[in-house]
Amino acid sequence: MSGYPARKVITFSVLIAIIAIFVPFSISCSKPPAPVAAFSVSYVSGNLMISEEYIAGMPPLKIQFNDQSTGEITEWKWNFGDGIVVEGKDESSRNPVHEYITPNTGYIVTLTVRGPGGMDRREELSIVTVFRCSEAAVAELSQVGAAIEGCLNAAGVQSLDAPVAAWDGSRGVVMAGGIDAADHLGVWDHFKATYEIAQDGSIVSGTDMSWGCVLWSASGLIGRAGWVAKE
């Protein structure tokens, strides 16, 4: 009878030792949370950047992709939407620079991140647009009209202070009630063409300027830009 208490003490001590071993082990083996994919883009270089809502321009258009994902990440995979995929575990794979050379009205870019906790994917629609020459010129013409309209609305008037013979986007040229139309150009700082502006704000004509592959014809100003082959 005298040996029973001792066996109980030994058994209880062994149980405590087992718990002490396995509790830290179970905690250390818990799975970390899955990462959350996120990214942004910024302009590096290119023929023309003409939008503040997304990256846009004419090819070649070079873009910096910036990883903004959270969580523990060991691998990044980028699909730039033009058939090129970059995948790896180093810094160049995390924040790659990619050059677009093919026109597209809006590339779909996908970032997939992986880590000990799993994977996540982020897809951005039309985050990069690469214009053809004609598309870029039409976009510029639209921006000219929008800047003039914005100027008139801000001034609360229906006509400019004076007609303008040639406007290339410079400041102090197209004015209405002291308001400068150049303030409404967004990211634009100059045009590829120059425009004649009537006092009522209408675009009368534009000079023929080279866009690299075509020439813009002033005869097409009514409704849309006109095009002739570059000689």
FIPAFI-12634 format. One record per residue: residue in three letters; z, y, x negated of N, C-alpha, C in turn. Coordinates in steps of 0.001 Angstrom, whole numbers, padded with zeros to 6 digits, always signed. Each point is the difference from the previous one (the first is absolute). Layout:
AlaZYXZYXZYX/...
***
This chain:
Met+000000-001216-000819+000000+001216+000819+000000+001252-000844/Ser+000632-000077-001188+000113+001201-000832-001343+000468-000534/Gly-001070-000876-000032-001311+000417-000553-000884+000720+000964/Tyr+000271-000038+001284-000901+000606+000984-000114+001503-000128/Pro+001083+000777-000153-000128+001459-000127-000858+000415-001177/Ala+000138-000722-001112-000781+000354-001195-001485-000161+000276/Arg-000386-001082+000666-001410-000210+000329-000533+001092+000922/Lys+000829+000489+000923-000413+001086+000899-000253+001276-000777/Val+000863+000301-000988-000159+001202-000816-001278-000066-000811/Ile-000264-001164-000589-001214-000172-000814-001247+000144+000871/Thr+000033-000584+001170-001157+000073+000904-000257+001425+000429/Phe+001025+000747+000304-000132+001395+000422-000531+000867-001139/Ser+000422-000256-001215-000464+000753-001173-001481-000251-000259/Val-000395-001247+000147-001419-000340-000183-000861+000715+001042/Leu+000489+000065+001238-000749+000668+001075-000182+001483-000307/Ile+001065+000643-000491-000099+001421-000353-001003+000209-001116/Ala+000010-000904-000985-000934+000103-001125-001440-000135+000467/Ile-000229-000918+000929-001361-000203+000523-000489+001234+000737/Ile+000871+000599+000829-000356+001219+000736-000308+001134-000967/Ala+000813+000121-001061-000195+001064-000983-001336-000122-000713/Ile-000462-001236-000177-001276-000225-000682-001181+000319+000905/Phe+000065-000462+001243-001168+000083+000876-000149+001317+000741/Val+001079+000735+000251-000120+001275+000693-000817+001004-000790/Pro+000287+000259-001312-000851+000916-000772-001438-000481-000087/Phe-000155-001355-000097-001345-000546-000100-000810+000297+001261/Ser+000621-000134+001154-000708+000237+001263-000359+001464+000151/Ile+000851+000905-000495-000275+001423+000077-001149+000382-000915/Ser+000005-000534-001227-001034+000353-000975-001359-000538+000396/Cys-000019-001047+000820-001272-000597+000403-000557+000614+001279/Ser+000631+001023+000554-000517+000614+001212-001309+000725-000302/Lys-000958-000051+000924-001335+000561-000200+000024+001522+000151/Pro-000563+000749-000943-000038+001468+000133-000934+000410+001135/Pro+000150+001207+000502-000876+000458+001085-001444+000112-000465/Ala-000915-000164+000921-001426+000115-000319-000353+001443-000338/Pro-000940+000220-000904-000424+001366-000312-000775+000616+001156/Val-000114+001307-000021-000771+000729+001015-001119+000756-000713/Ala-001241-000309+000336-001161+000596-000665-000281+001397+000523/Ala-000324+000900-000918-000389+001369+000362-000728+000604-001191/Phe-000943+000917+000280-000708+000651-001103-000601+001320+000456/Ser-000384+000812-000976-000699+001251+000255-001180+000087-000953/Val-000900+000952+000269-001159+000190-000868-000072+001461-000428/Ser-000590+000224-001155-000195+001360-000495-001336+000088-000712/Tyr-000587+001178+000051-001328+000251-000568+000094+000101-001522/Val-000902-000661-000700-000071+000088-001461-001219+000811-000422/Ser-001185-000448+000395-001223+000719-000346-001129-000475+000907/Gly-001064+000790+000046-001143-000366+000823-000902+001190+000221/Asn-001124-000245+000637-000989+001039+000223+000529+001102+000904/Leu+000795-000378+001003+000468+000998+000953+001168-000563+000792/Met+001036+000796+000188+001124-000373+000858+000018+000965+001165/Ile-000188-000463+001224-000212+000936+001094+000810-000318+001255/Ser+001182-000553-000160+000855-000231+001166+001449+000060-000419/Glu+000842+000562+000848+001434+000012-000271+000724-001077+000797/Glu-000692-000657+000921+000609-001048+000802-000119-001365-000669/Tyr-000991-000177-000839-000200-001246-000726-000817+000326-001242/Ile-000138-000954-000911-000791+000213-001208-001470-000202+000344/Ala-000823+000996-000279-001426-000098+000316-000812+000723-001050/Gly-001182-000488-000228-000889+000634-000962-001252-000816-000185/Met-000810+000405-000977-001236-000705-000315+000210-000884-001221/Pro-000711-001120-000079+000188-000903-001137-000569+000596-001296/Pro+000598-000367-001145+001178-000879-000123+001284+000752+000325/Leu+000898-000657+000719+001256+000609+000437+001153-000851-000527/Lys+000784+000583-000904+001086-000744-000644+001335+000341+000665/Ile+000743-001054+000374+001228+000150+000776+001170-000686-000709/Gln+001162+000671+000000+001243-000599-000495+000760-000596+001176/Phe+000345-001278-000097+000805-000668+001019+001436-000092-000495/Asn+000931+000498+000813+001403+000100-000394+000854-000936+000856/Asp+000584-001003-000652+000876-000928+000711+001301+000696+000388/Gln+000354-000074+001255+001251+000566+000501+000813-001046+000755/Ser-000225-001254-000344+000698-001106+000652+001471-000018-000395/Thr+000810-000617+000837+001421-000130-000271+000394-001470-000063/Gly+001127-000273-000662+000458-001363-000160-000372-000559-001358/Glu+000450-001216-000269-000301-000651-001275-001412-000573+000038/Ile-000865+000481-000902-001417-000380+000000-000388-000520-001379/Thr-000716-001096-000009-000450-000593-001260-001524-000024-000127/Glu-000725+000258+001096-001462-000086-000066-000639+000911+001044/Trp-001071+000675-000405-000749+000890+000888-001438-000485+000112/Lys-000558+000111+001193-001409-000351+000225-000644+001094+000838/Trp-001044+000616-000551-000722+001073+000687-001392-000483+000385/Asn-000370+000268+001241-001377-000197+000450-000521+001380+000374/Phe-000953+000531-000779-000450+001377+000175-001033+000173+001105/Gly-000409-001081+000629-000906+000091+001134-001465-000003-000355/Asp-000306+000044-001300-001404-000005-000436-000363-001285-000737/Gly+000804-001032+000195-000249-001277-000659+000771-000182-001294/Ile+000687+001022-000466+000769-000077-001240+001470-000249+000325/Val+000584-000982-000694+001407-000352+000175+000693+000044-001359/Val+001162+000609-000058+000816+000042-001213+001332-000664+000310/Glu+000400-000944-000848+001233-000740+000236+000710-000232-001325/Gly+001312+000202-000040+000735-000240-001220+001447+000399+000110/Lys+000692-000064-001153+001434+000270-000044+000347+001172-000910/Asp-001004+000655-000575+000260+001085-000937-000159+001360+000681/Glu+000224+001072-000763-000042+001356+000549-001391+000377+000485/Ser-001040-000453-000708-001366+000325+000420-000357-000661+001323/Ser+000654-001112+000307-000216-000655+001288+000842+000651+001085/Arg+001095+000613-000402+000866+000658+000982-000590+001330+000456/Asn-000514+000786-000936-000554+001327+000310-001398+000123-000602/Pro-000981-000676+000578-001342-000010-000583-000797+001259+000324/Val-001013+000251-000814-001000+001029+000265-001306-000722+000306/His-000650+000395+001097-001231-000675+000402-001087+001027+000261/Glu-001225-000343-000393-001142+000892+000198-000934-000584+001053/Tyr-000261+000791+001049-000937-000404+001045-001381+000552-000318/Ile-001002-000846+000132-001363+000422-000313-000960-000194+001171/Thr+000443-000664+001050-000856-000280+001157+000460+000805+001206/Pro-000893+000748+000648+000384+000776+001189+000547-000885+001110/Asn+001020+000513+000692+000601-000709+001120+000762+001020+000827/Thr-000107-000113+001326+000637+000990+000868+001518-000138+000035/Gly+000553-001047-000562+001452-000148-000046+000412-001361-000515/Tyr+000435-000067-001253+000420-001277-000570+001376-000407+000529/Ile+000190-001304+000183+001293-000563+000382+000648-000551-001267/Val+001152+000530-000352+000703-000408-001215+001250-000789+000388/Thr+000216-001121-000694+001146-000862+000296+000818-000244-001267/Leu+001315+000154+000113+000931-000333-001079+000895-001148+000466/Thr+000053-001065-000809+000892-001123+000262+001002-000093-001140/Val+001277-000013+000320+001052-000110-001026+000766-001299+000208/Arg+000431-000591-001143+000760-001244+000036+001247+000139-000868/Gly+001050-000671+000422+001242+000001-000752+000825-001217+000343/Pro+001203-000124-000572+000858-001165+000294+000321-000143+001484/Gly+000002+001123+000727+000342-000053+001414-001171-000277+000919/Gly-001223-000072-000549-001161-000247+000844-001123+000975-000290/Met-000813+000307+000997-001161+000869-000191-000138+000948+001184/Asp-000787+001082-000221-000311+000935+001073-001359+000610-000294/Arg-000676+000473+001050-001343+000554-000144-000091+001318+000750/Arg-000676+000978-000622-000234+001294+000652-001496+000288-000030/Glu-000562+000357+001151-001425+000295+000120-000177+001428+000493/Glu-000840+000749-000692-000301+001380+000391-001479+000094+000351/Leu-000298+000498+001198-001376+000105+000469-000592+001348-000379/Ser-001208-000023-000553-000758+001228-000312+000793+000978-000854/Ile+000765-000504-000940+000787+000877-000863-000861+000615-001098/Val-001158-000621-000272-000959+000534-000969-001385-000012+000640/Thr-000685+001144-000042-001359+000111+000521-000923+000467-001107/Val-001116-000693-000155-001000+000368-001000-001276+000398+000737/Phe-000336+001289-000097-001131+000545+000736-001333-000234-000695/Arg-001045-000202+000790-001358+000193-000484-000235+001505-000114/Cys-001035+000379-000730-000274+001424-000189-000162+000725+001326/Ser-000766-000580+000911-000236+000654+001289+001297+000128+000790/Glu+000851-001022-000057+001272+000045+000723+000913+001080-000566/Ala-000010+000138-001328+000834+001017-000635-000453+001399+000380/Ala-001315+000214+000055-000521+001319+000357+000308+000352+001449/Val-000112-000965+000901+000337+000235+001396+001494+000303+000127/Ala+000817-000717-000779+001444+000251+000021+000303+001411-000496/Glu-000736+000452-001024+000210+001357-000495-000388+001030+001062/Leu-001132-000211+000638-000456+000918+001038+001035+000087+001127/Ser+000579-001143+000366+001027-000014+001044+001238+000768-000448/Gln+000351-000142-001277+001168+000694-000518-000214+001511-000021/Val-001211+000436-000306-000318+001433+000027+000225+000554+001405/Gly-000556-000693+001002+000163+000444+001379+001452-000007+000445/Ala+000761-001036-000398+001406-000091+000389+000823+001113-000642/Ala-000324+000361-001247+000736+001067-000681-000247+001350+000670/Ile-001241+000249+000384-000324+001257+000671+000695+000065+001360/Glu-000042-001090+000757+000651-000040+001302+001512+000196-000144/Gly+000585-000636-001001+001430+000164-000234+000370+001419-000344/Cys-000846+000646-000757+000218+001399-000385-000035+000907+001230/Leu-001002-000170+000841-000125+000815+001205+001181-000225+000951/Asn+000406-001252+000168+001126-000307+000881+001294+000605-000524/Ala+000195-000083-001328+001221+000542-000593+000057+001519+000149/Ala-001182+000636-000074-000056+001457+000138+000018+000436+001463/Gly-000284-000916+000902-000031+000334+001421-001189+000861+000382/Val-001121-000179-000700-001203+000781+000277-001179-000942+000186/Gln-001137+000557+000410-001184-000804+000247-001122+000268-000992/Ser+000234+000873-000961-001036+000277-001000+000642+000302-001343/Leu-000753-000228-001044+000463+000281-001359-000023+001497-000261/Asp+000662+000418-001061-000011+001415-000371-001407+000458-000371/Ala-000795-000926-000555-001367+000325-000400-000774-001287-000214/Pro-001322+000034+000166-000795-001189-000315+000049-000271-001501/Val-000307-001227-000372+000073-000410-001410-001336-000597-000409/Ala-000559+000498-001086-001313-000473-000447+000085-001379-000652/Ala+001063-000260-000764+000109-001281-000703+001472-000317-000253/Trp+000488-001072+000595+001394-000408-000198+000050-001383-000627/Asp+000679-000104-001138+000150-001280-000689+001438-000506+000053/Gly+000800+000584+000894+001398-000396+000116+000955+000928-000718/Ser-000528+001035-000663+000848+000921-000754+000887+000820+000934/Arg+001136+000438-000516+000927+000808+000772-000492+001439+000112/Gly+000416+000645+001104-000316+001403+000194-001415+000281+000432/Val-000736-001004+000421-001403+000175+000383-000157-000020+001522/Val+000473-001053+000638-000081-000120+001456+001362+000405+000571/Met+000048+001165+000668+001259+000563+000471-000083+000348+001485/Ala+001144-000102+000677+000101+000413+001409+001392+000575+000223/Gly+000059+001297+000270+001287+000644+000238+000978-000164-001143/Gly-000511-000034-001206+000846-000172-001177+000327-001442-000333/Ile-000445-000936+000835+000218-001429-000242-001173-000549-000807/Asp+000315-000787-001032-001019-000544-000891-000381-001407+000441/Ala-001294-000236+000226-000454-001333+000400+000283-001037-001078/Ala+000095+000432-001263+000284-000940-001082+001375-000639+000143/Asp+000898+000653+000752+001336-000573+000231-000053-001219+000904/His-001151-000236+000627-000122-001102+000954-000912-001106-000540/Leu-000140-000046-001313-000899-000977-000603+000690-001281-000426/Gly+001297-000123+000201+000683-001223-000415-000081-000177-001502/Val-000467-001172-000443-000067-000280-001431-001274+000544-000646/Trp-000913+000539+000779-001242+000522-000554+000286+001263-000811/Asp-000692+000158-001102+000101+001258-000737-001360+000630-000246/His-001058-000776+000126-001348+000562-000058-000968-000994+000639/Phe-001183+000510+000353-000996-000841+000653-001114-000371-000974/Lys-000757-000996+000391-001207-000367-000744-001177+000860+000420/Ala+000126+000658+001137-001049+000900+000486+000631+001338+000337/Thr-000831+001022+000194+000502+001291+000478-000570+000254+001382/Tyr+000800+000676+000842-000351+000134+001411-000062+001463+000425/Glu-001011+000315+000810-000100+001320+000615+000730-000054+001333/Ile+000955+000908+000195+000846-000003+001190-000246+001266+000803/Ala-000357-000153+001290-000179+001164+000874+001361+000568+000372/Gln+000024+001226+000514+001269+000644+000330+000735-000710+001129/Asp-000740-000706+000859+000666-000749+001071+000589-001324-000504/Gly-000143-000278-001294+000563-001200-000600-000938-001182-000060/Ser-001196+000139+000547-000952-001108-000043-000619-000133-001385/Ile-000347-001228-000383-000637-000263-001288-001507+000159+000182/Val-000561+000992-000645-001414+000317+000180-000875-000894-000860/Ser+000353-000133-001255-000801-000809-000914+000832-000387-001207/Gly-000565-000871-000826+000649-000404-001244-001030-000197-001079/Thr+000388+000269-001231-000940-000156-001113-000177-001473-000349/Asp-001173-000345-000521-000242-001368-000452+000746-000224-001316/Met+000885-000992-000011+000775-000309-001200-000088-001502-000273/Ser+000073-000365-001261-000083-001418-000367+001319-000717+000262/Trp-000110-001170+000631+001162-000858+000214-000099-001258-000860/Gly-000918-000013-000932-000121-001154-000873-001086-000972+000415/Cys-000230-000143+001298-001022-000949+000431-000926+000596+001057/Val+000423+001095+000639-000841+000640+001008+000188+001503-000068/Leu-000890+000728+000628+000155+001443+000162+000230+000302+001466/Trp+000905+000909+000246+000288+000385+001371-000955+001102+000428/Ser-000581-000137+001161-000971+000964+000490+000629+000889+001062/Ala-000158+001324-000155+000572+000943+000965-000612-000170+001383/Ser-001188-000578+000080-000673-000148+001290+000742-000947+000932/Gly+000909-000775-000534+000712-000972+000827+001345+000480+000496/Leu+000278+001287-000110+001318+000495+000371+000311-000126+001490/Ile-001014+000047+000838+000240-000089+001438+000306-001458+000355/Gly+001246-000283+000279+000403-001342+000411+000456-000873-001141/Arg-000774-000073-001073+000380-000853-001115-000724+000455-001261/Ala+000478-000459-001142-000647+000365-001260-001328-000720-000135/Gly-000988+000668-000558-001301-000617-000228-000108-000435-001450/Trp-000871-000998-000264-000062-000552-001324-001444-000170-000471/Val-000224+000254-001270-001280-000284-000628+000293-000738-001290/Ala-000937-000813-000440+000201-000765-001220+000107+000924-001203/Lys+000845-000340-000939+000140+000800-001217-001197-000244-000895/Glu-000578+001087-000527-001174-000133-000861+000418-000164-001453/
***
